[in-house]
Amino acid sequence: MELRICIDVDDMARALSFYVKGLGLCKGREFDSGFVVELLGAGCPVDLLLNRAGSSPIAGSVITRNYQRHWTPVHLDIVVDNIEASVARLLRHGALLESPVAEHSWGKIAGLVDPFGHGLDLLQFNALGYDALVPK
């Protein structure tokens, strides 16, 4: 099995700047005349899909794509080595900070929104990581 993450965007140049320069992913292949761009460097490929705002995600849907802040039960957790530096870099590339860096028994977390309204969390694990949550 292979997992691929697909992220709808309405501006490919802005998306590449955010995910390549902001997150440090590497641009891979382009498909469908540049309407799909593969990003590499995470645990699985990330595909940016160019779709205009207001377009329908599936035939017959009354819901349309909206690139303002929206909520979905699926989001990205991105593990970084230096959360403060990563937050600052992403803010320079168009992210919005929703939840500032907070410390937990397992490490640190910050909640952000990418330029397309998609939520993402940055995580910086300490030596225990999620094992800190396992009952002893």
Order of alpha helices (4+ residues) and beta strands (2+ residues): beta-alpha-beta-beta-beta-beta-alpha-beta-beta-beta
